[in-house]
């Protein structure tokens, strides 16, 4: 059973009633992708938090110290996922970050060594990538 909590900002936190997963910030400007990822993470026992823009994600990172990882889309208006990752790491050095992208190759102006999750992805792939972020039984 899941319990949704809607704070005054637009983010919604979904917490599993059982389990001891990581609180993961999910950032994508496409609401359907965000909700799907949030559902998958909750099923895996994590506590996902939604953000629909890089600016909203940075605001959440500034307000909450329980965010243990970040999954971000690459292609978003205003600030792409690589730029968000850099800004997030300025706030939280060492924050595990996973870049979700539908691009086979990122543009030349987006060099990054961030681990990637190719869209569309299955829950098993998501679980493996998260495990690899924390070096727990996953493969890169």
C-alpha positions in Angstrom: 0.0 0.0 0.0 1.3 3.4 -0.9 0.6 6.8 0.8 0.9 9.9 -1.3 1.8 13.2 0.4 1.3 16.4 -1.6 3.1 19.4 -0.1 2.4 23.0 -1.0 4.8 22.9 -3.9 4.0 20.7 -6.9 6.2 17.7 -5.9 4.5 14.6 -4.6 6.2 12.1 -2.5 5.1 8.5 -2.6 6.3 6.4 0.3 6.1 2.6 0.5 4.4 1.6 3.8 7.1 -1.1 4.1 10.7 -1.3 3.0 13.8 0.7 3.6 14.7 2.1 0.2 16.4 5.3 -0.8 14.7 8.6 -1.3 15.2 9.3 -5.0 14.4 12.6 -6.7 13.0 11.9 -10.2 13.2 14.8 -12.7 11.5 14.8 -16.1 9.4 17.4 -17.8 7.1 14.6 -19.2 4.6 13.8 -16.5 3.8 10.3 -17.8 7.4 9.3 -17.7 7.8 10.8 -14.3 4.8 9.0 -12.9 5.9 5.7 -14.5 9.4 6.0 -13.0 7.9 7.0 -9.6 5.6 3.9 -9.7 8.5 1.6 -10.6 10.7 3.0 -7.8 8.0 2.7 -5.2 7.5 -0.9 -6.3 11.2 -1.5 -5.7 10.8 -0.2 -2.2 12.3 3.3 -2.7 10.7 6.6 -1.7 10.5 8.7 -4.9 10.0 12.4 -5.0 8.8 14.1 -8.2 10.1 17.2 -9.9 9.0 18.4 -13.4 11.8 20.8 -14.1 15.5 21.3 -13.1 14.6 24.4 -11.2 12.0 22.5 -9.1 14.6 19.7 -8.5 17.2 22.2 -7.3 14.6 23.8 -5.0 13.8 20.3 -3.5 17.5 19.5 -3.1 17.9 22.8 -1.1 14.9 22.1 1.1 15.4 18.4 1.8 18.5 16.6 3.1 17.0 13.1 2.8 17.4 12.9 -1.0 19.8 10.0 -1.5 20.0 9.9 -5.4 18.8 11.8 -8.5 17.4 10.4 -11.7 17.1 13.0 -14.4 16.0 13.2 -18.0 18.6 14.7 -20.3 16.3 16.8 -22.6 14.4 19.4 -20.6 13.6 23.0 -21.3 15.7 25.6 -19.5 18.4 23.3 -18.1 19.3 19.9 -19.4 20.0 16.9 -17.3 23.8 17.3 -17.5 23.5 20.9 -16.3 21.2 19.8 -13.6 23.6 17.2 -12.5 26.4 19.8 -12.2 24.2 22.1 -10.2 23.0 19.3 -8.0 26.6 18.2 -7.3 27.5 21.8 -6.4 24.8 21.6 -3.7 25.5 17.9 -2.8 29.0 16.7 -3.8 29.0 12.9 -4.3 25.2 12.7 -4.9 24.5 9.5 -7.0 23.0 10.7 -10.3 21.5 8.6 -13.1 20.9 10.2 -16.5 17.8 8.8 -18.3 17.8 9.5 -22.0 16.2 8.4 -25.2 19.3 9.6 -27.2 21.7 7.0 -28.4 24.4 9.7 -28.4 24.3 12.9 -26.5 25.1 16.1 -28.4 28.8 17.0 -28.6 28.3 19.9 -26.1 27.1 17.5 -23.4 30.1 15.5 -22.4 29.4 13.6 -19.3 30.5 10.5 -17.5 27.2 10.1 -15.7 25.8 6.6 -15.7 22.9 6.3 -18.2 19.6 4.6 -18.3 18.2 4.3 -21.9 14.6 5.1 -22.4 12.3 3.3 -22.6 13.5 1.1 -19.7 12.0 -1.8 -17.8 11.8 -2.0 -14.0 14.6 -4.6 -13.9 16.9 -2.2 -15.8 16.0 0.6 -13.4 16.7 -1.6 -10.4 20.1 -2.7 -11.8 21.2 0.9 -12.5 20.1 2.1 -9.0 22.0 -0.8 -7.5 25.1 0.1 -9.5 24.9 3.7 -8.2 25.4 2.4 -4.7 27.6 -0.5 -5.8 25.1 -3.1 -4.5 24.8 -6.1 -6.7 24.4 -4.1 -9.9 26.3 -4.0 -13.1 27.3 -0.9 -15.0 
